[in-house]
Amino acid sequence: MSGNIAVVYEKGVLRPLRPLNLPERTRLEIRIVETDEGDMTDAEKAYQVLMQAGLVRPSASAELEPISEKARLQAADAYGQAGPLSDWIIAERDDL
């Protein structure tokens, strides 16, 4: 098992908020990231609930480096020159 899980710290023990499918006495490495649900948006809260239920997995994009403003502008320009996506989809359907 690998990934993020939500836990609560109670009486000196980290307790997972959902069951873990792990054999007893499995050794794990834990990275502590404190969250304050009071500062979370509704979308962030919904994502946390879905993640805790095992319905979504953490995004790999959290490990990606942000792109530069120049690269972002070049990508936006390239997408703009390609035309509307709907035109591409319609053309692709016509080819079938």
N, C-alpha and C positions, 0 to 999 in steps of 0.2 A: 504494500500500500504506500502511495506517495501522494502528496498534495497538502492542501490547507484544510484545517478543520477549526471550527469555533469551539472554544473552551471557556469555562468560567473558573476563576480561582476562588476556592472556598476552603477555609480551615486548613490552609497550608498545602492544599492539593489542587492540581489542575484537573478538572473534570470535563470530558468531552460533552458537547451538547447533543450529540447523536451517537448511536452505537458504532464501535469500530470493529471491523472484521479482521481481527488480529489474534494470533495464538497468545496464550498467557505467557507472561514474562518476556515478550518481544521488546528488544531494545530499540529505542527511537532517538533521533536527534530533533530537538525542538527549537524553532526560532520564535522568539517572543515579539509580537507586534500588538501593542496596546490599541484598542479601539474604544471610542466613546460613541455609543449609539445615539446620544443626544445631538451630536454634530453631523450625523449621517443624513443624507437626502433619502427620500422615499425610495428612489431607485436603488440606492446602495443597500438600504435595509431589505428590499425585496431580493436583491442578488444574494445577500448573506443568508436569507431564509432558504432560497433555492439551493445554495451551496451546502448548507447544513443538511438539507433533505437528500442530498446526493443527486439532485436533478441537473446540476451544472457543475463544471469543473473550473478551477481558476484559469484565467486566460494566460497564455504563454506571452502575450504582449507585455506583461509586467516586467519581463526580463529583457525586452528590447530597448535599445538606446533610442532616444528621440532623434528625429531627423532635423537637419538644419532648416532655417527659414528659406534659404536659397533652394534647397532640394524640394521643399514643400511647394514653393512657387513654380518650379519647373514641372512638378507633377500636375499641379492645377492647370498649368498652361497646356500640357499634353492632353489631359482629359478634356479640356475645353475645345481643343482642335478636333477631337474625335467626333464631336457631335453628340446629340442626345442618345442615351443608352437605349431608349425605346426604339429608335430607328434601327439600331444594330440588332435588337431582338426581332423586330419585324422582318428585316432582311434575312436573318438566319432562318426564320420560319419559312419564308418564301423559297429558300434554297432546298428545303426538305422535300 
